[in-house]
Amino acid sequence: MDPQQKKVALRAINYGLHVLTSADGDELSAAGVNWVSQMSFEPPLVAVGVKADSHTNEVIGRSGSFAVNVLSDDQLDIGKAFFRSTTVEGDTLNGHRFEPGPSTGSPLLVELPYWFEARVTDTVTRGDHTVYVAEVVDAGVRDESATPLLLRSTGMNYGG
Ligand SMILES: Cc1cc2nc3c(=O)[nH]c(=O)nc-3n(C[C@H](O)[C@H](O)[C@H](O)COP(=O)(O)O)c2cc1C
């Protein structure tokens, strides 16, 4: 395999940009992620790829659940706040207000237009990211008019 062709071909996959969160009791975690996709209608399954050595991977491993908060196309600045380690101050995560998700307690960022919570059903621990397959157990829409942010439009890459 030609490594350059592999990189370019894999980067041709289209992604959104999201904030993945989880809570294990009082311990909260959040990370900006693009490796998220739906995988089944019934039951409604999603899969996420989570950096194996990240704090978020540790917390999801213990809690067995997470939330995906979908950024809108004018919220890249909020997304950028989650490409670093998590700081909790009062009811804010990295400076952005959250509330606990009704089903799993995973933090929901109140500024973001779409969210869903999921419980892990299967875990693949191969390579440098852990793949969590999870069943969606709750979801909400705060602003149906919002257009989700596309990774490609940010000029950033995570893949290849
Ligand atoms: C554009 C971009 C996309 C990213 N996508 C992912 C991803 O899909 N999965 C992941 O685990 N980390 C991804 N990251 C890295 C995480 O944002 C970063 O590892 C995380 O903030 C680490 O925080 P933590 O150790 O507190 O969990 C991405 C980073 C960037 C800049």
The ligand as an SDF file (V2000), in Angstrom:
LIG
                    3D

 31 33  0  0  0  0  0  0  0  0999 V2000
   -9.8730   18.1430   14.1040 C   0  0  0  0  0  0  0  0  0  0  0  0
   -9.7150   17.1980   15.2530 C   0  0  0  0  0  0  0  0  0  0  0  0
  -10.4810   16.0520   15.2950 C   0  0  0  0  0  0  0  0  0  0  0  0
  -10.3450   15.1260   16.3500 C   0  0  0  0  0  0  0  0  0  0  0  0
  -11.0820   13.9810   16.3330 N   0  0  0  0  0  0  0  0  0  0  0  0
  -10.9220   13.0860   17.3160 C   0  0  0  0  0  0  0  0  0  0  0  0
  -11.6510   11.8640   17.3150 C   0  0  0  0  0  0  0  0  0  0  0  0
  -12.4410   11.5630   16.4200 O   0  0  0  0  0  0  0  0  0  0  0  0
  -11.4530   11.0140   18.3610 N   0  0  0  0  0  0  0  0  0  0  0  0
  -10.5950   11.2930   19.3970 C   0  0  0  0  0  0  0  0  0  0  0  0
  -10.4580   10.4970   20.3230 O   0  0  0  0  0  0  0  0  0  0  0  0
   -9.8950   12.4390   19.4090 N   0  0  0  0  0  0  0  0  0  0  0  0
  -10.0330   13.3330   18.4180 C   0  0  0  0  0  0  0  0  0  0  0  0
   -9.3230   14.5020   18.4450 N   0  0  0  0  0  0  0  0  0  0  0  0
   -8.3940   14.7360   19.5690 C   0  0  0  0  0  0  0  0  0  0  0  0
   -9.1540   15.1500   20.8250 C   0  0  0  0  0  0  0  0  0  0  0  0
   -9.8540   16.3820   20.6370 O   0  0  0  0  0  0  0  0  0  0  0  0
   -8.1630   15.2650   22.0090 C   0  0  0  0  0  0  0  0  0  0  0  0
   -7.4240   14.0760   22.0710 O   0  0  0  0  0  0  0  0  0  0  0  0
   -8.9190   15.4330   23.2780 C   0  0  0  0  0  0  0  0  0  0  0  0
   -9.3060   16.7580   23.4290 O   0  0  0  0  0  0  0  0  0  0  0  0
   -8.0460   15.0100   24.4430 C   0  0  0  0  0  0  0  0  0  0  0  0
   -8.6780   15.3610   25.6240 O   0  0  0  0  0  0  0  0  0  0  0  0
   -8.8260   14.3350   26.8420 P   0  0  0  0  0  0  0  0  0  0  0  0
   -7.5030   13.6100   27.0540 O   0  0  0  0  0  0  0  0  0  0  0  0
   -9.1650   15.2620   27.9820 O   0  0  0  0  0  0  0  0  0  0  0  0
   -9.9270   13.3780   26.5010 O   0  0  0  0  0  0  0  0  0  0  0  0
   -9.4310   15.4070   17.4090 C   0  0  0  0  0  0  0  0  0  0  0  0
   -8.6640   16.5890   17.3740 C   0  0  0  0  0  0  0  0  0  0  0  0
   -8.7840   17.4570   16.3060 C   0  0  0  0  0  0  0  0  0  0  0  0
   -7.9340   18.7110   16.2810 C   0  0  0  0  0  0  0  0  0  0  0  0
  1  2  1  0
  2  3  1  0
  2 30  2  0
  3  4  2  0
  4  5  1  0
  4 28  1  0
  5  6  2  0
  6  7  1  0
  6 13  1  0
  7  8  2  0
  7  9  1  0
  9 10  1  0
 10 11  2  0
 10 12  1  0
 12 13  2  0
 13 14  1  0
 14 15  1  0
 14 28  1  0
 15 16  1  0
 16 17  1  0
 16 18  1  0
 18 19  1  0
 18 20  1  0
 20 21  1  0
 20 22  1  0
 22 23  1  0
 23 24  1  0
 24 25  2  0
 24 26  1  0
 24 27  1  0
 28 29  2  0
 29 30  1  0
 30 31  1  0
M  END
$$$$
